[in-house]
Amino acid sequence: MTEFVRTAEENFQNLQDFNYAPNYHMWQDLRMHYVDEGPKDAPVMLLMHGMPTWSYLYRNVIPGLVKAGYRCIAPDHLGFGRSDKPTDLHWYTVARHTEVLTSLIVELDLRNISLVCQDWGGPTGLAQAAMMPERFDHLVIMNTWLHHAEYEYSEGIRRWNAGWHTGGNFDRPEPDLGLMMVMSAGLMSREQYVPAFMQGQDPQLSGAAATMYQGFSAPYKGLPDAGYNGFRRFPLSIPFDSYHNGNGAAQTLHYQTLLQWHKGCHFIWGCTDDVFVEDWGREWARQMNASFDAIPDAGHFPQNTHGEQLVELILQGRS
């Protein structure tokens, strides 16, 4: 049996902007949560999150896509959101996350899929399109990457990785990562963030900032420290230098495979991101002969700050 913790249901009951009914997929002895909204026979939008988020990231995207006639499936990786959270740090691998997602797609028999992916939703989601192309007809790629020998990792992503190693800013018990999401959205100053995150001081959030913080912190509030290990493993899985846990060879295969993709492909990029920079997004789009839409004032999480604009761009790319 896998040792895991499960977030209390009451954590999710009073989210003002995310009241979707939960759905669950069993993978071995673990429960994976996913949102399933829209007609069951409609074309699918598969909405993939990364680190340190969950399906809540798409709260301002799902309504517009459903209104446009799509079925939205938004899974939570194991270790995130309403999904079960294995407590062994070494349980988590990118290969395993990818396999779990494959099992969800196959069990639901999803077809006519448009993949919308960002951050670690890229390596896990694009793997599905590379290996099961018959189920997919369109890709929307945002602020992500696939490892390959020629890829130049930015200073931003190297700082992020370093922060999770011993002595780094994120190397601490029960890191309150919802605060980072609020700050990255421009709803909290760095002067508020640092003492709140580093010393646990009350950031005194209100309004939209408090609502967003409640949503992003809901999955981990009340958990023991081992319930945060899914967060920890993703940054440590970036396959550069001497540390390899990121399924790098498979990512390279998927990257090379998708360079031959002949169906729809559309890049949407938050251009203030210092992790996956605009020049990389434009180069990748060029390699795939794909359209590219820049969101000049969006950062690493366009879904979190530009949801309605993102819906417009996704739908324009499908027309």
C-alpha positions as CSV (number, residue, x, y, z in Angstrom):
1,M,0.0,0.0,0.0
2,T,1.2,3.5,-0.8
3,E,1.4,5.8,2.2
4,F,-0.4,9.1,1.4
5,V,-2.3,11.9,3.0
6,R,-5.6,13.4,1.8
7,T,-6.6,17.0,2.1
8,A,-9.8,17.5,4.1
9,E,-12.9,18.1,2.0
10,E,-13.8,21.2,4.0
11,N,-10.7,23.0,2.6
12,F,-12.5,23.2,-0.7
13,Q,-16.1,23.8,0.3
14,N,-16.0,27.6,0.6
15,L,-13.9,28.6,-2.4
16,Q,-15.7,31.7,-3.8
17,D,-14.5,31.2,-7.4
18,F,-14.2,27.5,-7.8
19,N,-17.3,25.4,-6.9
20,Y,-17.0,22.6,-9.4
21,A,-18.1,19.1,-8.3
22,P,-15.1,16.8,-7.8
23,N,-14.5,13.7,-9.9
24,Y,-12.0,10.9,-9.1
25,H,-9.9,8.5,-11.0
26,M,-8.2,5.6,-9.2
27,W,-4.6,4.8,-10.2
28,Q,-3.6,1.7,-8.2
29,D,-4.4,2.6,-4.6
30,L,-4.5,6.4,-5.1
31,R,-7.3,8.8,-5.9
32,M,-6.7,11.4,-8.6
33,H,-9.0,14.4,-8.8
34,Y,-10.2,16.0,-12.0
35,V,-12.8,18.7,-13.0
36,D,-15.2,17.6,-15.7
37,E,-17.4,20.3,-17.0
38,G,-19.4,20.6,-20.2
39,P,-21.2,18.2,-22.4
40,K,-19.8,14.6,-22.3
41,D,-19.9,14.3,-26.1
42,A,-18.2,17.6,-26.8
43,P,-14.7,18.1,-28.0
44,V,-12.3,18.1,-25.1
45,M,-10.1,20.8,-23.6
46,L,-7.5,19.0,-21.4
47,L,-6.2,21.7,-19.1
48,M,-2.9,20.7,-17.5
49,H,-1.4,22.5,-14.5
50,G,2.2,22.5,-13.2
51,M,4.0,23.6,-10.0
52,P,2.8,24.7,-7.4
53,T,-0.8,24.9,-8.7
54,W,-3.8,22.7,-9.3
55,S,-7.0,22.8,-11.4
56,Y,-8.0,26.0,-9.6
57,L,-5.5,27.7,-11.9
58,Y,-8.1,27.4,-14.7
59,R,-11.0,28.8,-12.7
60,N,-11.3,31.8,-15.1
61,V,-10.7,29.7,-18.2
62,I,-13.2,26.8,-17.8
63,P,-16.4,28.9,-17.9
64,G,-15.6,30.5,-21.3
65,L,-14.5,27.3,-22.9
66,V,-17.7,25.4,-21.7
67,K,-19.8,28.3,-23.0
68,A,-18.1,27.8,-26.4
69,G,-19.2,24.2,-26.5
70,Y,-16.2,22.3,-25.0
71,R,-15.9,19.6,-22.4
72,C,-13.2,20.8,-19.9
73,I,-11.1,18.1,-18.1
74,A,-8.7,19.6,-15.6
75,P,-6.8,17.0,-13.6
76,D,-4.8,17.5,-10.4
77,H,-1.4,15.7,-10.5
78,L,-1.0,13.3,-7.6
79,G,0.5,15.3,-4.7
80,F,-1.5,18.4,-5.8
81,G,-5.0,19.8,-5.4
82,R,-7.7,17.4,-4.3
83,S,-5.7,14.4,-5.4
84,D,-4.0,12.1,-2.9
85,K,-0.5,13.0,-1.8
86,P,2.0,10.2,-1.4
87,T,4.3,11.0,1.5
88,D,7.5,9.5,0.2
89,L,9.5,12.2,-1.6
90,H,11.0,9.6,-3.9
91,W,7.6,8.3,-5.0
92,Y,7.3,11.3,-7.3
93,T,8.8,11.1,-10.8
94,V,7.9,12.8,-14.0
95,A,7.5,9.4,-15.7
96,R,5.0,8.3,-13.0
97,H,3.0,11.6,-13.3
98,T,2.9,10.9,-17.1
99,E,1.7,7.4,-16.7
100,V,-1.1,8.4,-14.3
101,L,-2.3,11.0,-16.8
102,T,-2.2,8.4,-19.6
103,S,-4.4,6.2,-17.4
104,L,-7.0,8.9,-16.9
105,I,-7.2,9.7,-20.6
106,V,-7.6,6.1,-21.5
107,E,-10.2,5.3,-18.8
108,L,-12.3,8.3,-19.8
109,D,-11.7,7.4,-23.5
110,L,-11.0,11.1,-24.3
111,R,-10.8,11.9,-28.0
112,N,-10.8,15.1,-30.1
113,I,-8.6,16.6,-27.4
114,S,-7.2,20.1,-27.4
115,L,-4.3,20.0,-24.9
116,V,-3.7,23.3,-23.0
117,C,-0.5,23.0,-21.1
118,Q,1.9,25.1,-19.0
119,D,4.9,24.5,-16.7
120,W,5.1,20.8,-15.8
121,G,1.8,20.3,-17.6
122,G,4.0,20.5,-20.7
123,P,6.3,17.5,-20.2
124,T,3.4,15.4,-18.8
125,G,0.7,16.6,-21.3
126,L,2.7,16.8,-24.5
127,A,3.9,13.2,-23.8
128,Q,0.3,12.1,-24.3
129,A,0.1,13.9,-27.7
130,A,3.4,12.4,-28.8
131,M,2.6,8.9,-27.8
132,M,-1.2,8.8,-28.5
133,P,-1.6,11.3,-31.3
134,E,-4.8,9.7,-32.5
135,R,-6.6,11.1,-29.4
136,F,-5.4,14.7,-30.0
137,D,-6.2,17.2,-32.7
138,H,-4.8,20.5,-31.3
139,L,-2.0,21.8,-28.9
140,V,-2.0,25.0,-27.0
141,I,1.5,25.5,-25.5
142,M,2.2,28.1,-22.8
143,N,5.3,28.9,-20.8
144,T,6.8,25.4,-20.7
145,W,9.5,23.3,-22.4
146,L,10.6,19.8,-23.3
147,H,14.1,18.8,-22.4
148,H,16.6,18.3,-25.2
149,A,20.3,18.7,-25.6
150,E,20.1,22.1,-27.3
151,Y,17.8,23.6,-24.8
152,E,19.4,26.5,-22.8
153,Y,18.1,26.6,-19.3
154,S,17.5,30.2,-18.1
155,E,18.9,31.7,-15.0
156,G,15.4,32.0,-13.7
157,I,14.9,28.2,-13.8
158,R,18.3,27.6,-12.3
159,R,17.5,29.9,-9.4
160,W,14.1,28.1,-8.9
161,N,15.9,24.8,-8.8
162,A,18.5,26.0,-6.4
163,G,15.9,27.4,-4.0
164,W,14.7,23.8,-3.3
165,H,18.1,22.4,-2.5
166,T,19.5,22.4,1.1
167,G,19.8,25.9,2.3
168,G,17.5,27.4,-0.4
169,N,14.6,29.7,0.3
170,F,12.1,26.9,-0.3
171,D,14.0,24.3,1.8
172,R,11.7,24.7,4.8
173,P,8.9,22.8,6.6
174,E,5.4,23.3,5.1
175,P,6.3,26.1,2.5
176,D,3.3,28.4,2.1
177,L,3.4,28.5,-1.7
178,G,0.0,30.1,-2.2
179,L,1.7,33.3,-1.2
180,M,4.0,33.1,-4.2
181,M,1.0,32.8,-6.5
182,V,-0.6,35.9,-5.0
183,M,2.7,37.8,-5.4
184,S,3.2,36.6,-9.0
185,A,-0.3,37.9,-9.8
186,G,0.6,41.4,-8.6
187,L,-1.8,41.3,-5.7
188,M,0.9,41.3,-3.0
189,S,4.1,43.2,-2.8
190,R,7.5,41.6,-2.2
191,E,7.7,43.5,1.0
192,Q,4.5,41.7,2.2
193,Y,5.6,38.4,0.7
194,V,9.1,38.0,2.3
195,P,8.1,38.2,6.0
196,A,4.9,36.2,5.4
197,F,6.7,33.3,3.6
198,M,10.0,33.4,5.5
199,Q,8.8,34.1,9.0
200,G,5.1,33.1,8.8
201,Q,3.9,36.6,9.5
202,D,0.2,37.4,8.7
203,P,0.3,39.1,5.2
204,Q,-3.1,40.7,6.0
205,L,-4.6,39.9,2.6
206,S,-8.0,41.1,1.6
207,G,-10.3,41.1,-1.4
208,A,-9.0,39.4,-4.5
209,A,-5.7,38.6,-2.9
210,A,-7.3,36.8,0.0
211,T,-9.6,34.9,-2.4
212,M,-6.7,33.8,-4.6
213,Y,-4.6,32.8,-1.6
214,Q,-7.5,30.7,-0.2
215,G,-7.8,28.9,-3.5
216,F,-4.1,28.1,-3.9
217,S,-3.4,27.2,-0.3
218,A,-6.6,25.0,0.1
219,P,-4.8,21.8,-1.0
220,Y,-2.1,21.9,1.7
221,K,-3.7,23.6,4.7
222,G,-3.7,21.2,7.7
223,L,-1.4,18.7,6.1
224,P,1.8,17.3,7.7
225,D,5.1,18.4,6.1
226,A,5.3,15.1,4.1
227,G,2.1,16.2,2.3
228,Y,4.2,18.9,0.6
229,N,6.6,16.4,-1.1
230,G,4.9,16.6,-4.5
231,F,5.8,20.3,-4.5
232,R,9.4,19.6,-3.6
233,R,10.0,16.9,-6.2
234,F,9.0,18.8,-9.3
235,P,11.7,21.5,-9.0
236,L,14.3,18.9,-8.2
237,S,13.2,17.0,-11.4
238,I,14.5,19.6,-13.9
239,P,17.0,17.4,-15.9
240,F,20.0,19.6,-16.1
241,D,23.5,19.4,-14.6
242,S,24.1,16.3,-12.4
243,Y,20.6,15.9,-11.1
244,H,18.3,13.8,-13.2
245,N,14.8,12.8,-12.2
246,G,13.0,14.5,-15.0
247,N,12.6,11.7,-17.6
248,G,14.9,13.7,-19.8
249,A,15.4,11.0,-22.5
250,A,11.7,10.6,-22.9
251,Q,11.2,14.4,-23.0
252,T,13.7,14.5,-25.8
253,L,11.9,11.8,-27.7
254,H,8.6,13.6,-27.3
255,Y,10.2,16.9,-28.4
256,Q,11.6,15.4,-31.5
257,T,8.3,13.5,-32.3
258,L,6.3,16.7,-32.0
259,L,8.5,18.6,-34.3
260,Q,6.7,16.4,-37.0
261,W,3.2,17.4,-35.6
262,H,0.9,18.2,-38.5
263,K,-2.3,19.0,-36.7
264,G,-3.2,22.3,-35.0
265,C,-0.7,24.0,-32.7
266,H,-0.8,27.4,-31.1
267,F,1.6,29.0,-28.7
268,I,0.4,31.6,-26.1
269,W,3.2,33.1,-24.0
270,G,3.4,35.2,-20.9
271,C,6.3,37.5,-21.9
272,T,7.5,38.7,-18.5
273,D,8.4,35.1,-17.5
274,D,12.1,34.8,-16.6
275,V,11.8,31.0,-16.4
276,F,10.6,30.2,-19.9
277,V,11.5,33.3,-21.7
278,E,9.7,34.8,-24.8
279,D,12.6,34.1,-27.2
280,W,12.4,30.4,-26.4
281,G,8.6,30.3,-26.9
282,R,9.0,32.0,-30.3
283,E,11.8,29.7,-31.4
284,W,9.8,26.6,-30.4
285,A,6.7,27.9,-32.3
286,R,8.9,28.5,-35.3
287,Q,10.3,24.9,-35.2
288,M,6.7,23.6,-35.1
289,N,5.4,26.0,-37.8
290,A,2.8,27.1,-35.2
291,S,1.1,30.4,-34.5
292,F,2.3,32.5,-31.6
293,D,0.4,35.0,-29.5
294,A,2.3,37.1,-26.9
295,I,0.7,38.4,-23.8
296,P,3.2,41.2,-23.0
297,D,2.2,41.8,-19.4
298,A,1.6,38.2,-18.3
299,G,4.2,36.2,-16.4
300,H,4.7,32.5,-15.8
301,F,1.1,31.8,-15.0
302,P,-1.1,33.4,-17.8
303,Q,-4.1,31.4,-16.6
304,N,-4.0,33.1,-13.2
305,T,-3.9,36.7,-14.4
306,H,-5.3,36.7,-18.0
307,G,-8.0,34.0,-18.0
308,E,-10.6,35.7,-20.1
309,Q,-8.0,36.9,-22.7
310,L,-6.6,33.4,-22.7
311,V,-10.0,31.9,-23.6
312,E,-10.3,34.4,-26.5
313,L,-6.9,33.4,-27.8
314,I,-7.5,29.7,-27.5
315,L,-10.8,30.0,-29.3
316,Q,-9.3,32.1,-32.1
317,G,-6.5,29.5,-32.5
318,R,-9.2,26.8,-33.0
319,S,-11.2,28.8,-35.5
